[in-house]
């Protein structure tokens, strides 16, 4: 497509995406005419509509070395090229990104190299990307940075443009601390990433590995998905969310391609060209040592040698698209794979049947869809993979509800695609058994498994992924009054649950925040709405609060059948008059020390008060000046950090809470779900402590955030007034169901 100059001037884009490559391929005709073609890919598909409607720009390298390109528009998206020269590509991209970070982050399957020169290039190029993004971003814009090549960009942007909302998504795994700690520049990488407001990972374990590295190397407080990052000014903290957001594909687009008659005809032709084997197995990978191609070939060769499969009945098609061909490790890998393929074909192929049909080049999407349709068994044997979208593409294409997916448990997709045949590719015997099981699987079982897999891929497509990430990231905008339409539809759906748990924070959710905590009361109509829910069969209501239960009972005045948890889950009262809490003698001693320190601080700073809790104390600064409040919190952190280093510390709105026992609202909500046997849960909260509860919600639950701020909740309303209306709506939908 011809280049069109971008219309929007610098500094006016409200959404900026930053990635190593622009989503276009460069083509130059003999007459010098330059055209750009949109690169196929899930990320482009997910963000294209959003960027068109939100005045978005994409910052990245255009794929051509040593060339300067002015910003231009392609397919309605403004593109901002970043120049890379040959030295940058060699040191920043092929060197540090792909010869250091890539093998390190993939569990050191190949040995990483550590060179100061390539690190210096990485810093320089990251600074160039950050400068380009900062230059085009509007005041208060959202900037979404992608992948391991640009891990320093969030911090650089934060320092250059503190007004920006910054997100980062890591498309590859994040390694356990014992591996990550080998990196000489480990603290610099973490520092760079912590410049973001939300850091996304493919798997729950990856997010956990990152948080552990932050704790070990920086000592920052982490609570579930929340990390408290000091700003360096007056003891202030900035809260960063580090959570898994598993990426997906445009499932509808893949199925639409698969339903085209010409592609179905091509699928039949592929099978005919291969001699119409009874079973066609397929592997599709970049030629990379993390993909387990050699393990796959070894397992297949042994099955042929053992006589468990025959070359007359089974053919393996292996597509290995070129990858980083100037890196020595990849050149050696290509030789190794092609040698293995040649040996196996030499040993087992016949005149009319080839054991492995090997292809070292890429194919257009239409051809790949035809291959997926033709294949009876899809082999994904990655030794380590952030997600592996090939597995999801195969499932999306199989509208015939047939085919078997053999999937490595070390691919991120294994967390979602449980109905695949899961394997440990290092276990060659186990992999062989799985392949035979896939080949021999009865039609009924194939259909059952594929139907479940397709449902999962359709529900969690790439649009849902991007919406989930951006929803967590862009919570700072003004929240309109009323109940949004999508929330109303979700309420109608959850009201149909067999057993429904309605769990509610109190302060800021049912009751507006007040200067004196003892004066808090739920707004008018809330009690009646709760009672209406309690009167319905299959519904339980719980209050989940950071307050001590005695305080919660005093201000909330709950009905006797309302379940209660206080002190962030440390106290519970579940259908009994007794409050469950058992503190150890050592914890009681810590409480005494905690009280002595906080009372000394509060007594010397006007406007601060102390709230006693069963397992801790809270320092309230709502009535203090901003400067005095910050001073009080800083003193509390410093003094207690020295005297009681094991305390759990939570920051809230003008409050700093210290607890001698670690528990979160997420723990409380999990306990309530188990106790009530609820199959669906609605949770509403307004504070950062409620993010722990949002984090444990399942896909079919509802999380409701009250007010502004980054959140993991899927829905948002302005104030407690809307919460009361929401409860009334749930009760009405539930009552209608009961009729």
C-alpha positions as CSV (number, residue, x, y, z in Angstrom):
1,X,0.0,0.0,0.0
2,X,1.4,3.4,-0.9
3,X,2.7,5.6,1.9
4,X,0.2,8.2,3.2
5,X,1.6,11.0,5.4
6,X,0.2,10.8,9.0
7,X,-2.3,13.6,9.5
8,X,-1.9,13.9,13.3
9,X,1.0,16.1,14.4
10,X,3.5,15.0,17.1
11,X,2.2,14.9,20.7
12,X,-1.5,14.4,19.9
13,X,-1.9,10.6,20.0
14,X,-4.0,9.4,23.0
15,X,-3.0,5.7,22.5
16,X,0.6,4.7,21.6
17,X,1.7,1.1,21.0
18,X,5.4,0.5,21.1
19,X,7.0,-2.7,19.7
20,X,10.3,-3.8,18.2
21,X,8.7,-4.0,14.7
22,X,6.0,-2.0,13.1
23,X,3.0,-4.1,11.9
24,X,4.0,-3.6,8.2
25,X,6.4,-5.2,5.6
26,X,8.4,-2.9,3.3
27,X,8.3,-3.5,-0.4
28,X,10.1,-1.4,-3.0
29,X,9.4,-1.7,-6.8
30,X,12.0,-1.4,-9.5
31,X,10.8,2.1,-10.2
32,X,11.4,3.1,-6.6
33,X,7.8,3.1,-5.5
34,X,7.5,2.2,-1.8
35,X,4.6,0.2,-0.5
36,X,3.8,-1.1,2.9
37,X,1.7,-4.2,3.5
38,X,0.1,-5.0,6.9
39,X,1.8,-7.9,8.6
40,X,-0.5,-10.7,9.6
41,X,-0.6,-11.2,13.4
42,X,-2.9,-11.4,16.4
43,X,-1.6,-8.2,18.0
44,X,-2.4,-6.2,14.9
45,X,-5.8,-7.7,14.7
46,X,-6.5,-6.9,18.3
47,X,-5.4,-3.3,18.3
48,X,-6.4,-2.2,14.8
49,X,-10.0,-1.2,15.6
50,X,-9.0,0.4,18.9
51,X,-6.2,2.5,17.3
52,X,-8.5,3.7,14.6
53,X,-11.2,4.9,17.1
54,X,-8.9,6.3,19.8
55,X,-6.4,8.3,17.7
56,X,-3.6,5.8,18.1
57,X,-0.1,5.6,16.8
58,X,2.3,2.6,16.5
59,X,6.0,3.1,17.2
60,X,8.5,0.6,15.9
61,X,11.3,-0.3,13.6
62,X,10.0,-0.6,10.0
63,X,12.3,-3.6,9.2
64,X,14.8,-1.8,7.0
65,X,18.2,-1.0,8.3
66,X,20.0,2.3,7.9
67,X,16.9,4.1,6.5
68,X,15.0,7.1,7.8
69,X,11.3,7.1,7.2
70,X,8.9,9.9,8.1
71,X,5.7,9.0,10.1
72,X,3.1,7.7,7.7
73,X,-0.4,6.1,7.7
74,X,-1.2,2.6,6.6
75,X,-4.6,1.0,6.6
76,X,-5.9,3.8,8.8
77,X,-3.2,3.5,11.5
78,X,-0.5,6.1,12.1
79,X,3.0,4.6,12.1
80,X,6.1,6.2,13.7
81,X,9.3,4.5,12.4
82,X,12.4,4.2,14.6
83,X,15.7,3.9,12.8
84,X,18.0,1.0,13.5
85,X,21.4,0.6,11.8
86,X,23.2,-2.6,11.1
87,X,25.2,-2.3,14.3
88,X,22.0,-1.9,16.3
89,X,20.5,-5.0,14.7
90,X,23.6,-7.0,15.5
91,X,24.1,-5.8,19.1
92,X,20.7,-4.8,20.4
93,X,18.5,-7.3,18.5
94,X,20.6,-10.3,17.5
95,X,22.9,-9.8,20.5
96,X,21.3,-8.8,23.8
97,X,17.7,-9.5,22.9
98,X,18.1,-12.9,21.2
99,X,21.5,-14.2,22.4
100,X,21.1,-13.1,26.0
101,X,17.5,-12.5,27.0
102,X,15.8,-15.1,24.8
103,X,17.7,-18.2,26.0
104,X,17.8,-16.9,29.6
105,X,14.0,-16.4,29.7
106,X,13.5,-19.8,28.1
107,X,15.1,-21.7,31.0
108,X,18.6,-21.6,29.6
109,X,17.7,-24.3,27.0
110,X,20.7,-22.8,25.1
111,X,23.5,-20.9,27.0
112,X,23.0,-17.2,27.1
113,X,25.9,-14.8,26.3
114,X,26.7,-11.8,28.5
115,X,28.5,-9.0,26.8
116,X,28.7,-5.4,28.0
117,X,28.8,-4.1,24.5
118,X,25.4,-5.6,23.6
119,X,23.9,-4.4,26.9
120,X,25.1,-0.9,26.1
121,X,23.4,-1.2,22.7
122,X,20.2,-2.4,24.3
123,X,20.1,0.6,26.6
124,X,20.8,3.0,23.7
125,X,18.1,1.5,21.4
126,X,15.5,1.4,24.3
127,X,16.2,5.1,24.9
128,X,15.5,5.8,21.2
129,X,12.2,3.9,21.3
130,X,11.2,5.7,24.5
131,X,12.1,9.1,23.0
132,X,10.0,8.4,19.9
133,X,7.0,7.3,22.0
134,X,7.3,10.3,24.4
135,X,7.4,12.7,21.4
136,X,4.1,11.6,19.9
137,X,2.1,10.9,23.0
138,X,-0.6,13.4,24.0
139,X,-0.8,14.7,27.6
140,X,-2.1,11.8,29.8
141,X,-1.9,9.3,26.9
142,X,-1.9,5.6,27.3
143,X,1.4,3.9,26.1
144,X,1.5,0.1,25.7
145,X,5.0,-1.3,25.3
146,X,5.5,-4.8,24.0
147,X,8.0,-7.6,24.7
148,X,11.4,-8.4,25.9
149,X,13.3,-6.2,23.5
150,X,12.0,-3.1,25.2
151,X,12.0,-3.8,28.9
152,X,13.8,-0.5,29.8
153,X,11.3,1.7,27.9
154,X,8.6,1.9,30.7
155,X,11.0,3.5,33.2
156,X,12.5,5.8,30.6
157,X,9.0,6.9,29.7
158,X,8.0,7.4,33.3
159,X,11.0,9.7,33.9
160,X,10.5,11.7,30.7
161,X,6.7,11.8,30.8
162,X,5.2,11.2,34.3
163,X,1.8,12.2,33.0
164,X,1.5,9.0,30.9
165,X,-0.3,5.8,31.7
166,X,2.2,3.0,30.9
167,X,1.6,-0.7,30.3
168,X,4.0,-3.4,29.4
169,X,3.3,-6.9,28.1
170,X,5.9,-9.7,28.0
171,X,5.1,-12.1,25.2
172,X,7.7,-14.7,26.3
173,X,8.1,-16.5,29.6
174,X,9.6,-14.8,32.7
175,X,12.1,-17.2,34.3
176,X,12.3,-18.3,38.0
177,X,14.5,-16.2,40.2
178,X,17.4,-18.7,40.2
179,X,17.7,-18.4,36.5
180,X,16.9,-14.6,36.2
181,X,19.5,-13.9,38.9
182,X,22.3,-15.0,36.5
183,X,21.7,-11.8,34.4
184,X,24.4,-9.2,35.3
185,X,21.9,-6.4,34.6
186,X,19.0,-8.0,36.5
187,X,18.2,-5.0,38.7
188,X,18.3,-2.6,35.7
189,X,15.7,-4.8,33.9
190,X,13.4,-4.9,36.9
191,X,13.8,-1.2,37.4
192,X,12.9,-0.6,33.8
193,X,9.8,-2.8,33.9
194,X,8.6,-1.3,37.2
195,X,8.2,2.0,35.4
196,X,4.9,0.6,34.0
197,X,1.5,0.8,35.8
198,X,0.5,-2.7,34.6
199,X,2.9,-5.4,33.6
200,X,1.3,-8.3,31.8
201,X,2.6,-11.9,31.5
202,X,1.3,-15.0,29.6
203,X,1.1,-17.3,32.6
204,X,0.3,-17.1,36.3
205,X,3.8,-18.6,37.1
206,X,5.5,-15.9,35.0
207,X,3.9,-13.1,37.0
208,X,4.8,-14.9,40.2
209,X,8.4,-15.2,39.1
210,X,8.6,-11.5,38.4
211,X,7.1,-10.6,41.8
212,X,9.6,-12.9,43.5
213,X,12.5,-11.3,41.7
214,X,11.3,-7.8,42.7
215,X,11.1,-9.0,46.4
216,X,14.5,-10.6,46.3
217,X,16.4,-7.9,44.5
218,X,14.6,-4.8,45.7
219,X,12.7,-5.8,48.8
220,X,9.5,-4.1,47.7
221,X,6.2,-5.2,49.3
222,X,4.1,-7.4,47.1
223,X,0.5,-8.5,47.8
224,X,-0.9,-10.9,45.3
225,X,-0.7,-9.0,42.0
226,X,0.1,-5.6,43.5
227,X,3.7,-4.3,44.0
228,X,4.4,-1.2,46.0
229,X,7.2,0.8,44.3
230,X,8.8,3.7,46.1
231,X,8.8,6.9,44.0
232,X,11.8,8.3,45.8
233,X,9.8,11.4,47.0
234,X,8.7,11.8,50.6
235,X,8.2,8.1,51.1
236,X,5.4,8.0,48.5
237,X,4.5,4.7,46.8
238,X,3.3,3.9,43.4
239,X,1.3,0.7,42.9
240,X,2.1,-1.6,40.0
241,X,-0.1,-4.5,38.9
242,X,1.8,-7.6,37.7
243,X,-0.6,-10.2,36.4
244,X,-1.1,-12.8,33.8
245,X,-3.2,-11.9,30.7
246,X,-2.9,-14.9,28.4
247,X,-2.9,-13.7,24.8
248,X,-5.0,-15.3,22.1
249,X,-6.0,-15.1,18.4
250,X,-8.8,-13.8,16.2
251,X,-10.7,-17.1,16.4
252,X,-13.6,-15.8,14.2
253,X,-11.3,-14.8,11.4
254,X,-9.5,-18.2,11.4
255,X,-12.8,-20.0,11.3
256,X,-14.1,-17.8,8.4
257,X,-11.0,-18.7,6.4
258,X,-11.5,-22.4,7.2
259,X,-15.1,-22.3,5.9
260,X,-14.0,-20.9,2.5
261,X,-14.6,-23.6,-0.3
262,X,-11.2,-22.8,-1.9
263,X,-9.3,-23.4,1.3
264,X,-11.2,-26.6,2.0
265,X,-10.4,-27.7,-1.6
266,X,-6.7,-26.9,-0.9
267,X,-6.8,-29.0,2.3
268,X,-8.0,-32.0,0.3
269,X,-5.3,-31.4,-2.3
270,X,-2.6,-31.3,0.4
271,X,-3.7,-34.8,1.6
272,X,-3.8,-36.1,-2.0
273,X,-0.3,-34.7,-2.8
274,X,1.0,-36.6,0.3
275,X,-0.5,-39.9,-0.9
276,X,-3.7,-39.7,1.2
277,X,-2.2,-41.1,4.4
278,X,-4.7,-42.5,7.0
279,X,-3.3,-40.0,9.5
280,X,-1.6,-36.7,8.7
281,X,0.4,-35.1,11.6
282,X,1.5,-31.5,11.5
283,X,4.1,-29.4,13.2
284,X,4.3,-25.6,12.6
285,X,7.1,-23.7,14.3
286,X,9.7,-21.0,13.9
287,X,13.0,-22.8,13.6
288,X,14.0,-22.2,17.2
289,X,15.6,-24.5,19.9
290,X,12.7,-23.7,22.3
291,X,10.1,-25.4,20.0
292,X,11.2,-29.1,20.6
293,X,11.3,-29.9,16.9
294,X,14.1,-32.4,17.4
295,X,12.3,-34.1,20.2
296,X,9.2,-34.5,18.0
297,X,11.3,-36.0,15.1
298,X,13.0,-38.4,17.5
299,X,9.7,-39.6,19.0
300,X,8.2,-40.1,15.5
301,X,11.3,-41.9,14.2
302,X,11.3,-44.3,17.2
303,X,7.6,-45.1,16.6
304,X,8.4,-46.0,13.0
305,X,11.4,-48.1,14.1
306,X,9.3,-49.8,16.8
307,X,6.5,-50.7,14.3
308,X,3.9,-48.8,16.3
309,X,3.3,-46.5,13.3
310,X,4.0,-47.2,9.6
311,X,5.1,-44.8,7.0
312,X,2.3,-46.1,4.7
313,X,-0.3,-44.9,7.2
314,X,1.2,-41.8,8.9
315,X,3.0,-38.8,7.5
316,X,4.4,-35.9,9.4
317,X,4.5,-32.5,7.8
318,X,6.9,-30.2,9.5
319,X,6.9,-26.4,8.7
320,X,10.0,-24.7,10.2
321,X,9.9,-21.1,9.2
322,X,13.3,-19.3,9.1
323,X,14.3,-17.5,12.3
324,X,17.4,-15.3,13.2
325,X,19.5,-16.9,10.5
326,X,22.5,-14.8,11.2
327,X,22.8,-16.1,14.8
328,X,25.2,-19.0,15.1
329,X,23.0,-21.0,17.5
330,X,20.2,-20.9,14.9
331,X,22.5,-21.9,12.0
332,X,23.6,-24.9,14.0
333,X,20.0,-25.8,14.8
334,X,19.0,-25.8,11.2
335,X,21.8,-28.1,10.3
336,X,20.8,-30.4,13.2
337,X,17.1,-30.6,12.3
338,X,17.7,-31.0,8.6
339,X,20.2,-33.8,9.3
340,X,17.7,-35.6,11.5
341,X,14.9,-35.2,8.9
342,X,17.2,-36.6,6.1
343,X,18.3,-39.6,8.2
344,X,14.7,-40.5,9.2
345,X,13.5,-40.2,5.6
346,X,16.4,-42.2,4.4
347,X,15.6,-45.0,6.9
348,X,11.8,-45.1,6.5
349,X,10.5,-43.4,3.4
350,X,9.4,-45.5,0.4
351,X,8.9,-44.6,-3.3
352,X,5.3,-43.7,-2.6
353,X,5.4,-42.5,1.0
354,X,7.6,-39.9,2.7
355,X,8.0,-40.1,6.4
356,X,8.5,-36.4,7.0
357,X,7.5,-33.6,4.5
358,X,9.9,-30.9,5.7
359,X,9.5,-27.2,4.7
360,X,12.0,-24.5,5.7
361,X,10.0,-21.4,4.7
362,X,6.9,-19.5,5.7
363,X,3.5,-19.8,4.2
364,X,0.6,-17.2,3.8
365,X,-2.2,-17.5,6.3
366,X,-4.6,-19.2,3.8
367,X,-2.1,-22.0,3.2
368,X,-1.6,-22.5,6.9
369,X,-5.4,-22.8,7.5
370,X,-5.6,-25.4,4.7
371,X,-2.8,-27.4,6.5
372,X,-4.6,-27.2,9.8
373,X,-7.8,-28.5,8.1
374,X,-5.9,-31.3,6.5
375,X,-4.1,-32.4,9.6
376,X,-5.6,-35.1,11.8
377,X,-3.1,-34.5,14.7
378,X,-1.4,-31.2,15.6
379,X,2.0,-31.6,17.4
380,X,3.1,-28.8,19.7
381,X,6.1,-30.0,21.6
382,X,7.7,-26.8,22.8
383,X,10.3,-27.1,25.5
384,X,9.3,-23.6,26.8
385,X,6.9,-21.2,25.2
386,X,5.2,-18.1,26.5
387,X,1.9,-19.1,24.8
388,X,2.1,-20.8,21.4
389,X,-0.7,-19.4,19.2
390,X,-0.3,-22.3,16.7
391,X,-2.2,-24.5,19.1
392,X,-5.1,-22.0,19.3
393,X,-5.1,-21.5,15.5
394,X,-5.5,-25.2,14.9
395,X,-8.4,-25.3,17.3
396,X,-10.1,-22.3,15.8
397,X,-9.9,-23.7,12.3
398,X,-11.5,-27.0,13.2
399,X,-15.1,-26.0,12.7
400,X,-15.7,-29.7,11.8
401,X,-15.0,-30.4,15.6
402,X,-12.4,-33.0,14.6
403,X,-8.7,-33.4,15.0
404,X,-6.4,-34.0,18.0
405,X,-4.1,-31.5,19.7
406,X,-1.0,-32.9,21.3
407,X,0.4,-30.0,23.5
408,X,3.4,-29.5,25.6
409,X,2.7,-28.7,29.2
410,X,5.5,-26.1,29.0
411,X,3.6,-24.0,26.5
412,X,1.4,-21.2,28.0
413,X,-1.5,-22.5,26.0
414,X,-1.6,-25.6,28.2
415,X,-3.0,-23.6,31.1
416,X,-6.2,-23.0,29.0
417,X,-6.4,-25.9,26.6
418,X,-6.8,-28.7,29.2
419,X,-8.6,-31.0,26.7
420,X,-5.5,-31.4,24.6
421,X,-3.3,-34.4,25.2
422,X,-0.7,-32.8,27.4
423,X,2.9,-34.1,27.3
424,X,6.3,-33.5,28.7
425,X,8.4,-33.4,25.5
426,X,11.5,-34.3,27.4
427,X,9.9,-37.7,28.1
428,X,10.3,-39.3,24.7
429,X,8.5,-42.5,25.7
430,X,5.6,-40.5,27.1
431,X,5.5,-38.4,23.9
432,X,5.4,-41.5,21.8
433,X,2.5,-42.9,23.8
434,X,0.6,-39.6,23.4
435,X,1.2,-39.6,19.6
436,X,-0.2,-43.2,19.3
437,X,-3.1,-42.3,21.5
438,X,-3.9,-39.3,19.2
439,X,-3.6,-41.4,16.1
440,X,-5.9,-44.1,17.5
441,X,-8.4,-41.8,19.3
442,X,-12.1,-42.7,18.6
443,X,-14.2,-40.1,16.8
444,X,-16.5,-39.6,19.7
445,X,-13.6,-38.6,22.0
446,X,-12.0,-36.4,19.4
447,X,-15.3,-34.5,19.0
448,X,-15.7,-34.1,22.8
449,X,-12.2,-32.8,23.3
450,X,-12.3,-30.5,20.3
451,X,-15.7,-29.0,21.2
452,X,-14.3,-28.1,24.7
453,X,-11.1,-26.6,23.2
454,X,-13.0,-24.5,20.7
455,X,-15.3,-23.1,23.4
456,X,-12.2,-22.0,25.3
457,X,-10.6,-20.3,22.4
458,X,-13.8,-18.6,21.3
459,X,-14.5,-17.2,24.8
460,X,-10.9,-15.9,25.3
461,X,-10.0,-14.4,21.9
462,X,-7.5,-11.7,21.2
463,X,-10.1,-9.0,21.5
464,X,-10.9,-10.2,25.0
465,X,-7.2,-10.2,25.8
466,X,-6.5,-6.7,24.7
467,X,-9.7,-5.4,26.4
468,X,-8.7,-7.2,29.7
469,X,-5.2,-5.7,29.7
470,X,-6.3,-2.2,28.7
471,X,-9.2,-2.3,31.2
472,X,-6.7,-3.0,34.0
473,X,-4.4,-0.2,32.6
474,X,-6.7,2.6,31.8
475,X,-8.8,2.9,34.9
476,X,-7.8,6.5,35.5
477,X,-10.5,8.1,33.4
478,X,-13.6,9.8,34.8
479,X,-16.3,7.2,35.6
480,X,-19.8,8.2,34.3
481,X,-22.8,7.9,36.5
482,X,-25.3,5.0,36.1
483,X,-25.0,1.3,35.3
484,X,-23.2,0.6,31.9
485,X,-25.1,-1.6,29.5
486,X,-22.4,-4.3,29.5
487,X,-22.6,-4.5,33.3
488,X,-26.4,-4.8,33.2
489,X,-26.1,-7.8,30.8
490,X,-23.5,-9.4,33.0
491,X,-25.7,-9.0,36.1
492,X,-28.6,-10.7,34.2
493,X,-26.3,-13.6,33.4
494,X,-24.8,-14.1,36.9
495,X,-28.3,-13.9,38.5
496,X,-29.0,-17.3,36.8
497,X,-26.4,-19.1,38.8
498,X,-27.5,-22.1,40.9
499,X,-25.6,-20.9,43.9
500,X,-24.6,-17.2,43.9
501,X,-22.3,-15.4,46.3
502,X,-22.6,-11.6,46.5
503,X,-19.4,-10.3,48.3
504,X,-19.0,-6.6,49.1
505,X,-16.4,-4.4,50.5
506,X,-17.9,-1.8,52.9
507,X,-16.0,1.5,53.0
508,X,-16.1,3.3,49.7
509,X,-18.3,0.5,48.2
510,X,-21.5,0.4,50.3
511,X,-20.6,3.6,52.3
512,X,-18.9,6.8,51.1
513,X,-15.5,7.5,52.6
514,X,-15.7,9.8,55.6
515,X,-13.2,11.6,57.8
516,X,-13.9,9.6,60.9
517,X,-14.2,5.8,60.2
518,X,-16.7,5.3,63.0
519,X,-19.1,7.7,61.2
520,X,-19.3,5.5,58.1
521,X,-22.8,4.3,57.1
522,X,-24.2,2.5,54.0
523,X,-26.1,4.8,51.7
524,X,-29.9,4.8,51.7
525,X,-31.5,1.8,50.0
526,X,-28.5,-0.5,50.5
527,X,-29.9,-2.4,53.5
528,X,-33.2,-3.0,51.7
529,X,-31.3,-4.3,48.6
530,X,-29.2,-6.7,50.7
531,X,-32.4,-8.0,52.4
532,X,-34.0,-8.6,49.0
533,X,-31.0,-10.7,48.0
534,X,-31.1,-12.6,51.3
535,X,-34.7,-13.5,50.8
536,X,-34.0,-15.3,47.5
537,X,-33.1,-19.0,47.4
538,X,-29.5,-19.9,46.4
539,X,-28.0,-16.5,47.3
540,X,-25.6,-15.7,50.1
541,X,-24.3,-12.2,50.9
542,X,-21.0,-11.5,52.6
543,X,-19.2,-8.3,53.7
544,X,-15.4,-8.4,53.1
545,X,-13.7,-5.6,54.9
546,X,-10.3,-4.4,56.1
547,X,-11.9,-3.3,59.3
548,X,-11.9,-5.3,62.5
549,X,-15.1,-7.3,62.7
550,X,-16.3,-5.5,65.8
551,X,-15.9,-2.2,63.9
552,X,-17.6,-3.6,60.8
553,X,-20.6,-4.8,62.8
554,X,-20.9,-1.4,64.4
555,X,-20.9,0.6,61.2
556,X,-22.6,-1.9,58.8
557,X,-25.2,-3.3,61.2
558,X,-25.5,-6.4,59.0
559,X,-28.5,-8.7,59.0
560,X,-27.8,-11.9,61.0
561,X,-27.5,-14.1,57.9
562,X,-24.8,-11.9,56.2
563,X,-21.4,-13.6,56.3
564,X,-18.6,-11.4,57.6
565,X,-14.8,-11.3,57.2
566,X,-12.7,-8.6,58.7
567,X,-9.1,-7.5,58.9
568,X,-8.5,-8.6,55.3
569,X,-9.7,-12.2,56.1
570,X,-7.9,-12.7,59.4
571,X,-11.3,-12.6,61.2
572,X,-14.3,-14.6,59.9
573,X,-17.9,-15.0,61.2
574,X,-19.7,-17.6,59.2
575,X,-23.2,-18.4,60.5
576,X,-22.0,-18.5,64.1
577,X,-22.0,-15.9,66.9
578,X,-18.2,-16.5,67.4
579,X,-15.5,-14.7,65.6
580,X,-12.7,-17.0,64.5
581,X,-9.2,-15.6,65.4
582,X,-6.3,-17.3,67.1
583,X,-3.1,-15.2,67.5
584,X,0.1,-16.7,68.7
585,X,2.0,-15.3,71.7
586,X,4.8,-14.0,69.4
587,X,2.1,-12.2,67.4
588,X,0.7,-10.6,70.5
589,X,4.2,-9.3,71.4
590,X,4.5,-7.8,67.9
591,X,1.2,-6.1,68.4
592,X,2.4,-4.4,71.5
593,X,5.5,-3.1,69.7
594,X,3.5,-2.0,66.7
595,X,1.1,0.0,69.0
596,X,3.9,1.7,70.8
597,X,5.6,2.9,67.6
598,X,2.4,4.1,65.9
599,X,1.1,5.9,69.0
600,X,4.4,7.7,69.3
601,X,4.2,8.9,65.7
602,X,0.5,9.8,65.8
603,X,0.9,11.7,69.0
604,X,3.4,14.0,67.4
605,X,1.7,14.7,64.1
606,X,-1.7,16.5,64.1
607,X,-4.5,15.0,62.1
608,X,-3.4,11.4,62.3
609,X,-5.3,8.7,64.2
610,X,-4.7,5.0,65.1
611,X,-7.3,2.3,64.5
612,X,-6.8,-0.9,66.4
613,X,-7.5,-4.2,64.7
614,X,-7.3,-7.8,66.0
615,X,-4.1,-8.6,64.1
616,X,-2.7,-5.1,63.5
617,X,-3.2,-1.4,63.5
618,X,-4.0,1.2,60.9
619,X,-2.5,4.7,60.7
620,X,-5.1,7.1,59.3
621,X,-3.9,10.4,57.7
622,X,-7.2,11.7,56.2
623,X,-7.4,14.7,58.5
624,X,-3.7,15.6,58.3
625,X,-2.1,17.9,55.8
626,X,-0.7,16.2,52.7
627,X,2.9,16.9,53.9
628,X,2.2,15.7,57.5
629,X,0.4,12.6,56.2
630,X,3.4,11.7,54.0
631,X,5.8,12.3,56.9
632,X,3.8,10.1,59.3
633,X,3.6,7.2,56.8
634,X,7.3,7.5,56.0
635,X,8.3,7.5,59.7
636,X,6.0,4.5,60.3
637,X,7.6,2.5,57.5
638,X,11.1,3.3,58.5
639,X,10.7,2.6,62.2
640,X,8.7,-0.5,61.9
641,X,10.9,-1.7,59.0
642,X,13.8,-1.7,61.5
643,X,11.9,-3.2,64.6
644,X,9.4,-5.5,62.9
645,X,10.7,-6.4,59.4
646,X,8.2,-9.2,59.0
647,X,5.0,-7.1,59.2
648,X,2.5,-7.2,56.4
649,X,2.0,-3.6,55.2
650,X,-0.9,-2.3,53.0
651,X,-1.4,1.1,51.7
652,X,-4.9,2.5,51.1
653,X,-6.6,5.8,50.6
654,X,-5.1,8.0,53.4
655,X,-4.4,4.9,55.5
656,X,-1.4,2.7,56.1
657,X,-2.2,-0.7,57.7
658,X,0.2,-3.0,59.5
659,X,-0.6,-6.6,60.3
660,X,1.2,-9.3,62.3
661,X,-0.5,-12.0,60.2
662,X,-0.6,-12.1,56.4
663,X,-4.0,-12.4,54.8
664,X,-5.7,-10.7,51.9
665,X,-9.3,-10.1,50.8
666,X,-8.5,-12.7,48.1
667,X,-7.9,-15.2,50.8
668,X,-11.2,-14.2,52.4
669,X,-13.1,-14.5,49.2
670,X,-11.7,-17.9,48.4
671,X,-12.7,-19.1,51.9
672,X,-16.2,-17.7,51.4
673,X,-16.6,-19.4,48.0
674,X,-15.6,-22.7,49.5
675,X,-17.9,-22.3,52.5
676,X,-21.0,-21.3,50.4
677,X,-20.3,-23.7,47.5
678,X,-21.0,-20.8,45.1
679,X,-20.6,-21.6,41.5
680,X,-20.5,-17.9,40.6
681,X,-19.3,-14.9,42.6
682,X,-20.0,-11.1,42.4
683,X,-17.5,-9.0,44.2
684,X,-17.5,-5.2,44.5
685,X,-14.7,-3.0,46.0
686,X,-13.0,0.4,45.6
687,X,-9.5,0.1,47.1
688,X,-6.2,-1.4,46.1
689,X,-6.8,-4.1,48.8
690,X,-9.8,-5.2,46.8
691,X,-7.5,-6.1,43.8
692,X,-6.5,-9.2,45.7
693,X,-10.1,-10.3,45.6
694,X,-10.5,-9.4,42.0
695,X,-7.5,-11.5,41.2
696,X,-9.1,-14.7,42.5
697,X,-12.3,-14.3,40.5
698,X,-13.0,-16.8,37.7
699,X,-13.9,-16.0,34.1
700,X,-17.6,-16.2,34.7
701,X,-17.6,-14.2,37.9
702,X,-18.1,-10.4,38.1
703,X,-15.6,-7.9,39.6
704,X,-17.0,-4.4,40.1
705,X,-14.6,-1.5,40.8
706,X,-16.0,1.6,42.4
707,X,-14.4,4.8,41.2
708,X,-11.1,5.5,39.4
709,X,-7.8,3.8,39.4
710,X,-6.1,0.8,37.6
711,X,-8.0,-2.4,38.4
712,X,-8.4,-6.1,37.5
713,X,-12.2,-5.8,37.8
714,X,-14.1,-6.3,34.5
715,X,-16.6,-3.5,35.3
716,X,-16.7,-0.1,36.9
717,X,-19.2,2.3,38.4
718,X,-18.8,5.8,39.9
719,X,-20.0,5.5,43.5
720,X,-21.8,3.6,46.3
721,X,-25.1,4.9,44.9
722,X,-24.6,2.8,41.8
723,X,-23.6,-0.2,43.9
724,X,-27.0,-0.1,45.6
725,X,-28.7,0.1,42.2
726,X,-26.6,-2.9,41.1
727,X,-27.8,-5.0,44.1
728,X,-31.4,-4.1,43.3
729,X,-30.8,-5.2,39.6
730,X,-29.4,-8.6,40.7
731,X,-32.3,-9.2,43.1
732,X,-34.8,-8.3,40.3
733,X,-33.1,-10.6,37.8
734,X,-32.9,-13.4,40.4
735,X,-36.5,-13.0,41.4
736,X,-37.6,-13.2,37.7
737,X,-35.6,-16.4,37.4
738,X,-37.4,-17.9,40.4
739,X,-40.8,-17.4,38.8
